[in-house]
Amino acid sequence: MKQFNVPNIYRSELISAIKNRRRQEDKLKKDFTPVLLDFGAVQIFLARHFGFCYGVENAIEIAFKTIEENPGKRIFLLSEMIHNPRVNADLEERGVQFLQDTYGRQLVPFNELTKEDVVIIPAFGTTLEIEKFLNEKGIPSERYNTTCPFVEKVWNRSEQIAQKGYSIIVHGKPKHEETRATFSHASSHTPTVIINDMNEARELAKYITGEKSAEQFYEEFAGRYSAGFDAAKDLKRIGVVNQTTQLASDTQAISEYLKNVMKKYYHLEENNIAGHFADTRDTLCYATNDNQTAVSGMLGTEANLAIVVGGYNSSNTSHLVELCEDKLPTYFINSADKIISGKEILHCNWKTKEESFSFNFLPEKSPVKILITSGASCPDSIVEEVIRKIVCFYNSEDAINQMIEFFSTSPLLYS
């Protein structure tokens, strides 16, 4: 896989040593057990896969290179580059301005842009409408486009099945940048509707089977269907694609559920379902899938708590928290600074995005066992900072250096 030129401020000597050794010993990525960092009084289990993915590293490389190549020019990002506060803050410190926030609210009016300006499209991609606007302004949308290749893969697959007469069901958070972009691209080819979860999939199915009247559809899914969508006929042939940062298992479950609805309603066998339902399993993002599978593998380890590191508005990170929270006490933080002391931590509720304090989060046990992972937009350097913060409550800083030496020269110690 391509190697990207990502600034060293996001790298970690410890995490790089661990990841390099895992790659050497597990080239086919079949082992999803975590890595044990044994510091005696505290044991930290790191997920097999976490941190920057291909799309994020690609976006960061393009963004920093764009800044270097355009001194003196105004540089804008359509919205956050990725959902990580440190990366976005670093870009702002280098003079980059954000045109919109995560939810599409305007921060800098588009009409203030000129053809002399540089506009970077973030990893989530953007809508066809915004691309057209930029091109008409004389700002080439493709020049500084950091759209993740796996997001583009979803768009391409949508176009392919649209050409075969299928409507598109997008499984995604309706307000998320990527979902808005995918909806725009899909709906330019075929009738499209967004659903957020399995509950909405079940309600959508009632329009397929006629349990609900088509008229109700327009109120229930207001703002989430394409212009001219005909609920009476456009749900007869469908394909499901996703916002790539959703839980892969959720997308697969929704897809399987709607397929079974089609089979039952149209009295179909598995071998002739293609007349009503398109196979789109190939649109699931490998990095999202790997990170989620790694968390599932990590949760098989006996532990006292889990810490998930990443941006609070990061969809893929929130889903990792969701998986961990189902099994054990879990703390969602975006930096090591949120660990106030060995007794106190400020963490985020992944559903409400509100922060709150928890006390005595580190139990009085020996050893304390902690599971750690991070989202696809979280720099490894932040994960190392979190590890160092925890270790300092139990051990000396030298313990980290010894761990770096261990993973650089010795075989891995598996949990």
C-alpha positions in Angstrom: 0.0 0.0 0.0 1.2 3.5 -0.7 3.2 5.3 1.9 2.2 8.9 2.7 4.3 11.8 3.8 2.4 12.7 7.0 4.0 15.3 9.4 6.1 13.8 12.2 3.9 15.6 14.7 1.3 12.9 14.1 3.7 10.0 14.4 4.6 7.9 17.4 7.8 6.0 17.9 6.1 3.6 20.3 3.0 3.0 18.1 5.1 2.7 14.9 7.3 0.1 16.5 4.2 -1.9 17.5 2.5 -1.6 14.2 5.6 -2.5 12.2 6.1 -5.6 14.2 2.4 -6.7 13.8 2.7 -6.2 10.1 5.8 -8.3 9.9 4.3 -11.2 11.9 0.7 -11.0 10.6 1.0 -10.0 6.9 -2.4 -11.4 6.0 -4.1 -9.5 8.9 -5.8 -12.7 10.3 -4.9 -12.2 13.9 -7.2 -9.7 15.7 -5.9 -10.2 19.2 -4.6 -7.0 20.9 -1.0 -6.2 21.8 -0.1 -6.4 25.5 2.0 -3.6 26.9 2.9 -4.9 30.3 4.0 -2.2 32.7 3.6 -4.3 35.8 1.0 -2.5 37.9 -0.9 -1.5 34.7 -1.4 -3.6 31.6 -2.5 -1.9 28.4 -4.0 -3.9 25.5 -3.8 -2.1 22.2 -6.3 -3.0 19.4 -4.8 -4.8 16.4 -5.9 -2.0 14.1 -6.5 1.7 14.9 -5.5 5.2 13.9 -5.0 6.8 10.6 -6.4 5.0 7.6 -5.4 5.3 3.9 -7.9 8.0 3.2 -7.0 10.2 6.2 -3.2 10.0 5.5 -3.9 10.8 1.8 -6.0 13.9 2.9 -3.4 15.1 5.4 -0.5 14.8 2.9 -2.4 16.7 0.2 -3.5 19.5 2.7 0.0 20.1 4.1 1.5 20.0 0.6 -1.1 22.5 -0.6 -0.1 24.9 2.1 3.6 24.6 1.2 2.9 25.2 -2.5 0.6 28.2 -2.1 2.4 30.8 0.0 0.5 34.1 0.3 -2.7 32.6 -1.1 -6.0 32.3 0.8 -6.6 28.6 1.5 -10.0 27.3 2.4 -11.3 23.9 3.4 -14.9 23.2 2.6 -15.4 21.8 6.1 -13.2 20.0 8.6 -10.4 18.0 6.9 -11.1 15.1 9.1 -12.9 14.8 12.4 -10.0 15.3 14.7 -9.6 18.6 16.6 -5.8 18.6 16.7 -5.4 18.1 12.9 -7.9 20.8 12.2 -6.3 23.2 14.7 -2.9 22.6 13.1 -4.4 23.5 9.7 -6.0 26.7 11.1 -2.6 27.7 12.7 -1.1 27.5 9.2 -3.8 29.9 7.9 -6.4 27.6 6.5 -10.0 28.8 6.9 -13.1 26.6 7.1 -16.0 27.5 4.8 -18.6 25.3 6.6 -18.9 23.5 9.8 -19.5 19.7 10.1 -23.2 20.1 9.5 -23.0 22.4 6.4 -23.6 25.7 8.2 -21.8 28.5 6.4 -18.8 30.1 8.3 -17.4 32.0 5.3 -19.9 33.0 2.5 -19.2 31.3 -0.7 -19.7 34.5 -2.6 -16.5 35.9 -1.0 -14.4 33.3 -2.9 -12.4 34.3 -5.9 -10.6 32.3 -8.6 -7.3 33.2 -6.9 -8.3 31.3 -3.8 -7.4 27.6 -3.1 -10.3 25.4 -1.9 -9.5 21.9 -0.5 -12.2 19.3 -0.6 -12.1 17.2 2.6 -11.7 13.4 2.9 -15.5 13.1 3.2 -16.0 14.5 -0.3 -18.6 17.1 -1.3 -21.8 17.5 -3.2 -22.1 17.9 -7.0 -23.7 21.3 -6.4 -20.7 22.6 -4.5 -18.3 21.2 -7.1 -20.3 23.0 -9.8 -20.2 26.3 -7.9 -16.4 26.1 -7.4 -15.8 25.3 -11.1 -18.1 28.2 -12.2 -16.0 30.5 -9.9 -12.9 29.4 -11.7 -11.7 27.3 -8.8 -10.9 23.8 -10.1 -12.6 21.4 -7.6 -10.4 18.5 -8.7 -7.0 20.1 -8.1 -7.1 19.9 -4.3 -9.5 17.1 -3.8 -8.7 14.8 -0.9 -11.9 12.7 -1.1 -11.2 9.2 0.3 -10.9 6.6 -2.5 -13.2 4.3 -0.5 -15.9 7.0 -0.4 -15.5 7.4 -4.2 -15.9 3.6 -4.5 -19.3 3.9 -2.9 -20.2 6.7 -5.4 -19.0 4.6 -8.3 -20.9 1.5 -7.2 -24.1 3.6 -6.8 -23.7 4.8 -10.3 -23.2 1.3 -11.6 -26.4 -0.1 -10.0 -28.3 3.0 -10.9 -27.6 2.2 -14.5 -29.3 -1.1 -14.0 -32.5 0.5 -12.7 -32.0 0.3 -8.9 -32.9 3.0 -6.5 -30.3 3.8 -3.8 -30.8 3.4 0.0 -27.9 5.3 1.8 -27.3 4.0 5.3 -25.8 7.1 7.0 -26.2 9.9 9.5 -28.3 12.4 7.4 -26.3 15.5 8.5 -22.8 14.0 8.1 -20.7 15.5 5.3 -20.0 12.2 3.7 -23.7 11.2 3.7 -24.6 14.5 2.1 -22.0 14.0 -0.5 -23.0 10.4 -1.2 -26.6 11.4 -1.4 -25.8 14.1 -4.0 -23.8 11.8 -6.2 -26.3 8.9 -6.0 -29.3 11.0 -6.5 -27.9 12.5 -9.7 -28.3 9.0 -11.2 -31.3 7.4 -9.5 -34.0 7.9 -6.9 -32.2 8.0 -3.5 -33.2 8.0 0.2 -31.2 8.1 3.4 -31.9 5.9 6.4 -30.1 6.3 9.7 -30.5 2.9 11.4 -32.4 -0.4 11.5 -35.5 1.1 12.9 -35.8 3.4 9.9 -35.0 0.4 7.6 -38.0 -1.4 9.2 -40.2 1.6 8.5 -39.0 1.9 5.0 -39.8 -1.7 4.4 -43.5 -1.0 5.2 -43.6 1.2 2.0 -42.1 -1.7 0.0 -44.8 -4.1 1.3 -47.6 -1.6 1.1 -48.2 -1.6 4.9 -47.9 2.1 4.8 -49.3 4.4 2.1 -46.9 6.2 -0.2 -48.2 9.6 1.0 -46.8 8.9 4.5 -43.3 8.4 3.1 -42.9 12.0 2.2 -43.5 13.2 5.8 -41.6 10.5 7.5 -38.5 10.9 5.4 -38.8 14.6 4.7 -35.5 16.2 3.6 -33.9 12.7 3.0 -35.2 11.7 -0.4 -34.3 12.9 -3.9 -36.4 15.2 -6.0 -39.3 13.4 -7.7 -38.9 10.3 -5.5 -42.0 8.1 -6.1 -42.5 5.8 -3.0 -45.0 3.7 -4.9 -42.6 2.6 -7.6 -39.0 3.6 -6.6 -38.7 1.0 -3.8 -39.3 -2.0 -6.1 -35.6 -2.3 -7.0 -33.1 -1.2 -4.5 -29.4 -1.4 -3.4 -28.0 -0.4 -0.1 -24.7 1.6 0.2 -23.3 3.3 3.3 -21.5 6.2 4.8 -18.2 4.4 5.1 -17.7 5.2 8.8 -20.9 3.5 10.0 -20.8 0.2 11.8 -20.2 -2.4 9.0 -22.3 -4.9 10.9 -25.2 -2.4 11.0 -25.0 -1.8 7.2 -24.9 -5.6 6.6 -27.8 -6.2 8.9 -29.9 -3.5 7.2 -29.0 -4.8 3.8 -29.8 -8.4 4.8 -33.1 -7.3 6.4 -34.3 -5.4 3.3 -33.2 -8.2 1.0 -35.3 -10.7 3.1 -38.3 -8.3 2.9 -37.9 -8.3 -0.9 -37.6 -12.1 -1.0 -40.8 -12.6 1.1 -42.9 -9.9 -0.6 -42.0 -11.0 -4.2 -41.8 -14.7 -3.3 -38.2 -15.0 -4.5 -35.5 -17.5 -4.1 -31.9 -16.5 -3.3 -30.8 -17.1 -6.8 -33.2 -14.7 -8.4 -33.2 -11.9 -5.9 -31.1 -9.7 -8.2 -34.3 -8.6 -10.0 -35.2 -6.5 -6.9 -32.1 -6.2 -4.8 -28.5 -5.3 -5.7 -25.5 -6.9 -4.0 -23.3 -4.0 -2.7 -21.2 -5.7 0.0 -18.1 -4.5 -1.8 -18.8 -0.9 -0.7 -17.8 -1.5 2.9 -14.6 0.4 3.9 -11.7 -1.9 4.7 -10.3 0.4 7.4 -13.7 0.8 9.2 -14.2 -2.9 9.0 -10.6 -3.7 10.3 -10.9 -1.3 13.2 -14.3 -2.6 14.3 -13.2 -6.2 14.0 -10.1 -5.4 16.0 -12.2 -4.0 18.8 -14.3 -7.1 18.7 -11.1 -9.1 19.1 -9.9 -6.9 21.8 -13.1 -7.2 23.8 -12.4 -10.9 24.3 -9.6 -9.9 26.7 -10.5 -9.6 30.4 -10.1 -6.0 31.4 -11.3 -3.3 33.8 -12.1 -0.5 31.4 -11.6 0.7 27.8 -10.4 4.1 26.6 -11.3 5.2 23.0 -9.4 8.2 21.6 -10.6 10.4 18.8 -12.6 13.4 17.8 -16.0 13.7 19.4 -17.8 14.3 16.1 -16.0 11.4 14.4 -18.6 8.8 13.3 -16.2 5.9 13.1 -14.8 6.6 16.5 -18.2 6.8 18.1 -19.0 3.4 16.8 -15.9 2.0 18.4 -17.1 3.5 21.7 -20.5 1.9 21.1 -18.9 -1.5 20.7 -16.7 -1.2 23.9 -19.5 0.4 26.0 -21.6 -2.7 25.5 -19.0 -4.8 27.3 -17.3 -2.7 30.0 -16.8 0.8 31.4 -15.6 3.0 28.5 -14.2 6.5 28.4 -14.2 8.5 25.1 -11.6 11.2 25.1 -9.9 13.4 22.4 -6.6 14.0 24.2 -4.4 13.0 27.1 -5.3 16.2 28.8 -8.8 14.8 29.5 -7.1 12.4 32.0 -6.9 14.9 34.9 -5.3 12.5 37.4 -5.3 8.9 38.3 -8.7 9.4 39.9 -10.4 11.8 37.5 -11.2 11.8 33.8 -13.3 14.1 31.6 -14.9 12.1 28.8 -17.6 12.4 26.2 -21.0 10.7 25.8 -20.9 9.4 22.2 -24.7 9.8 21.8 -25.1 13.4 23.2 -21.6 14.6 22.6 -21.6 16.1 26.1 -18.6 15.9 28.4 -18.8 14.8 32.0 -16.3 13.9 34.8 -15.9 10.5 36.2 -14.0 9.8 39.4 -12.0 6.8 40.5 -12.0 5.5 36.9 -8.8 3.6 37.5 -9.7 0.8 40.0 -7.5 0.0 42.9 -6.3 -3.3 41.5 -3.0 -4.8 40.5 -2.6 -5.1 37.7 -5.1 -2.6 36.2 -6.1 -3.9 32.8 -7.0 -1.3 30.2 -8.1 -1.7 26.5 -7.2 1.2 24.2 -8.1 2.0 20.6 -8.6 5.1 18.5 -10.5 6.3 15.5 -9.3 6.4 11.9 -8.8 10.2 12.1 -6.7 10.1 15.4 -3.0 10.6 15.2 -0.8 7.9 16.8 1.0 10.6 18.7 -2.2 11.3 20.7 -2.5 7.6 21.5 1.1 7.5 22.8 0.4 10.6 24.9 -2.6 8.8 26.5 -0.5 5.8 27.2 2.3 7.9 28.8 -0.2 9.8 30.9 -1.6 6.5 32.3 1.8 4.9 32.8 3.1 7.9 34.8 0.6 7.1 37.5 2.2 3.7 38.0 5.7 3.8 36.6 8.6 6.0 35.3 8.9 7.5 31.9 11.7 5.1 31.3 9.1 2.3 31.0 7.9 3.7 27.7 11.4 3.8 26.3 12.0 0.3 27.4 8.7 -0.7 25.6 9.9 0.9 22.4 13.1 -1.0 22.6 11.3 -4.2 23.3 9.0 -4.0 20.2 11.8 -2.8 18.0 14.0 -5.8 18.8 12.0 -8.6 20.3 9.1 -10.8 19.3 5.6 -9.6 20.2 4.1 -10.6 23.5 0.4 -11.4 22.7 -2.3 -11.2 25.2 
